[in-house]
Protein backbone atom coordinates (compact mmCIF):
# COMPACT_ATOMS: atom_id res chain seq x y z
CA UNK A 1 0.00 0.00 0.00
CA UNK A 2 2.74 2.46 0.86
CA UNK A 3 6.41 2.55 0.06
CA UNK A 4 7.76 4.04 3.33
CA UNK A 5 11.26 4.44 1.98
CA UNK A 6 11.70 8.18 1.38
CA UNK A 7 13.20 8.97 4.80
CA UNK A 8 11.65 12.42 4.98
CA UNK A 9 8.78 11.61 7.34
CA UNK A 10 10.09 13.67 10.28
CA UNK A 11 10.59 16.74 8.12
CA UNK A 12 7.15 16.20 6.54
CA UNK A 13 5.51 15.90 9.98
CA UNK A 14 7.29 19.07 11.14
CA UNK A 15 6.05 21.02 8.10
CA UNK A 16 2.49 19.72 8.55
CA UNK A 17 2.21 19.77 12.36
CA UNK A 18 -0.78 22.13 12.13
CA UNK A 19 -2.84 19.23 10.72
CA UNK A 20 -2.99 17.46 14.10
CA UNK A 21 -0.91 15.63 16.69
CA UNK A 22 2.56 14.58 15.48
CA UNK A 23 3.44 11.02 16.45
CA UNK A 24 6.92 9.51 16.44
CA UNK A 25 7.12 5.75 16.64
CA UNK A 26 7.98 2.51 14.86
CA UNK A 27 6.41 0.93 11.77
CA UNK A 28 7.10 -2.07 9.57
CA UNK A 29 7.33 -1.72 5.79
CA UNK A 30 6.15 -4.23 3.20
CA UNK A 31 9.54 -5.98 3.32
CA UNK A 32 9.19 -6.58 7.05
CA UNK A 33 11.81 -3.96 7.98
CA UNK A 34 11.06 -2.10 11.23
CA UNK A 35 12.13 1.53 11.49
CA UNK A 36 11.36 4.86 13.11
CA UNK A 37 8.62 6.88 11.47
CA UNK A 38 6.56 10.04 11.97
CA UNK A 39 2.87 10.50 11.20
CA UNK A 40 0.00 12.82 12.09
CA UNK A 41 -3.21 11.89 13.89
CA UNK A 42 -6.48 13.79 14.30
CA UNK A 43 -10.06 12.76 15.03
CA UNK A 44 -9.25 9.04 14.94
CA UNK A 45 -7.50 9.22 11.56
CA UNK A 46 -3.87 9.10 10.45
CA UNK A 47 -1.87 10.47 7.53
CA UNK A 48 1.82 10.59 6.70
CA UNK A 49 4.12 11.62 3.88
CA UNK A 50 3.20 8.53 1.88
CA UNK A 51 -0.58 8.88 2.29
CA UNK A 52 -1.06 12.63 2.11
CA UNK A 53 -3.63 13.99 1.26
CA UNK A 54 -5.55 10.82 2.19
CA UNK A 55 -6.39 9.87 5.78
CA UNK A 56 -6.87 6.33 7.11
CA UNK A 57 -8.72 5.23 10.22
CA UNK A 58 -6.17 4.97 13.05
CA UNK A 59 -6.85 1.27 13.67
CA UNK A 60 -6.33 0.40 10.00
CA UNK A 61 -3.07 2.36 9.78
CA UNK A 62 -1.74 0.72 12.95
CA UNK A 63 -2.76 -2.71 11.65
CA UNK A 64 -1.23 -2.26 8.18
CA UNK A 65 2.11 -0.97 9.45
CA UNK A 66 2.29 -2.64 12.87
CA UNK A 67 2.60 0.94 14.10
CA UNK A 68 3.84 1.45 17.63
CA UNK A 69 3.58 5.07 18.81
CA UNK A 70 6.36 6.17 21.16
CA UNK A 71 5.89 9.93 21.60
CA UNK A 72 3.15 12.42 20.72
CA UNK A 73 3.61 16.15 20.18
CA UNK A 74 1.41 19.20 19.82
CA UNK A 75 2.37 21.67 17.10
CA UNK A 76 4.10 24.06 19.50
CA UNK A 77 6.23 21.22 20.93
CA UNK A 78 7.36 20.22 17.43
CA UNK A 79 8.44 23.80 16.77
CA UNK A 80 10.27 24.15 20.11
CA UNK A 81 12.16 20.84 19.82
CA UNK A 82 13.08 21.51 16.20
CA UNK A 83 14.48 24.94 17.05
CA UNK A 84 16.26 23.62 20.14
CA UNK A 85 17.88 20.60 18.45
CA UNK A 86 18.20 21.91 14.88
CA UNK A 87 16.61 18.72 13.50
CA UNK A 88 13.04 17.55 12.95
CA UNK A 89 13.24 14.32 14.94
CA UNK A 90 13.10 11.86 16.37
CA UNK A 91 14.16 13.55 19.60
CA UNK A 92 15.75 11.76 22.50
CA UNK A 93 14.44 12.21 26.02
CA UNK A 94 17.59 14.18 26.82
CA UNK A 95 16.96 16.54 23.89
CA UNK A 96 13.49 17.15 25.29
CA UNK A 97 14.90 17.87 28.75
CA UNK A 98 13.73 14.57 30.25
CA UNK A 99 15.66 11.92 32.16
CA UNK A 100 16.57 8.79 30.18
CA UNK A 101 14.29 5.80 30.71
CA UNK A 102 15.66 2.91 32.74
CA UNK A 103 15.76 -0.55 31.08
CA UNK A 104 13.00 -1.58 33.51
CA UNK A 105 10.76 1.29 32.40
CA UNK A 106 11.36 0.51 28.73
CA UNK A 107 10.44 -3.15 29.30
CA UNK A 108 7.35 -2.19 31.33
CA UNK A 109 6.16 0.23 28.62
CA UNK A 110 6.54 -2.51 26.01
CA UNK A 111 4.53 -4.91 28.16
CA UNK A 112 7.39 -7.30 28.87
CA UNK A 113 7.49 -6.89 32.63
CA UNK A 114 11.02 -7.64 33.82
CA UNK A 115 14.30 -6.95 32.06
CA UNK A 116 16.67 -9.83 31.38
CA UNK A 117 20.27 -9.07 32.25
N, C-alpha and C positions, 0 to 999 in steps of 0.2 A: 504493500500500500504506500509506504513512504520509503525514501532512500536513506535518510538520516546519515549522510556522509559529508555534508558540506562543512561542518565544523564552525559555523558562524552563529550557532543558536544563542550563545550568551550575548553576543552583540545585538542580534535581532531582538531578544527579549528586552534588553536595555532600551533600544530605540522604540519599542512598542509597549513599554511598561504602563502607559496610560490606558491600555485596553483592559487591564485587570490585575490580578495578583500574579507576580512572577514566581515561578517555582523552579528550584534547582534540585535535580535528583539524578536517578539512574534509569536508563532504558536499555532494551535489547533490540538490536536491528534484525533484519530478515536473515542475516547470516548467523545469528545467535551470539553476536559480539555485544557485550555489556559495556556501556560507557556513560560518562556524565553528560547530562543534557539539560536544557532550559526550555520551559514552555510557559504559557500564560493560561490562567483559569479565571472564569467568571460565570456566575449563575449556573453552575453545574456543567459547564462546557469547557473544552480545552482547545487551544490552537498552538501551533509552533511555526517555525520558519518553513517547514515542509508542507504544512497544511494551509497556511494563510492564503486566501481569506476565509477558508472554510473552518467551521468549528465542529468538534465531535463531542458527544456526551462523555463526561469524565470517565465513567465506568468502562466504556468501550475503548477509549484511548489507553487507559491503564491496562486493560486486558490485552490489547493488540501489541503493546510495547513492553509488557511486564514492568510498567512504570513504578518506580519507588521514589516518592517525594522525600527530600531530605530537609530542605529549608524553603520557606515562603517569605516573600518580600512585598511590601507595599511600594508604590511608585517612588515615594520620597526616600525610602531606604535604598532602593536601587541607585538612585542619583547620588546619595551620600557615599555609599560604599564604592561606587565607580570613581567618584572624585578623590576619595581618600586613598584608594589603592592603585589608581591609574590603569585599571583593567575592568572588564565587564563581568567577570566571574569565571568559575565559581570562587567564592570567597571562603577562606578558612575562618574558623572561630576566632583565631587570634587577630585576623584582619578586621573582624567585626567587633573587636574589643571584648571578646568572651574568653573564658578559660577553656583550654582543650578538654575534650571528653576523655574520661578514663576508659580503659578497655572494658571494664564492667558495664559502664553506662552504654557504650556502643553495642555490646552484646544484648543488654536489656532492651534497648530501643529496637533491635532487630528481632526480638522475640526469642532469643536463644538462651536466656537465663544466665548461666555461669560462663565464665571465660576459661578456656583450656590453656594451661601454661606449660 
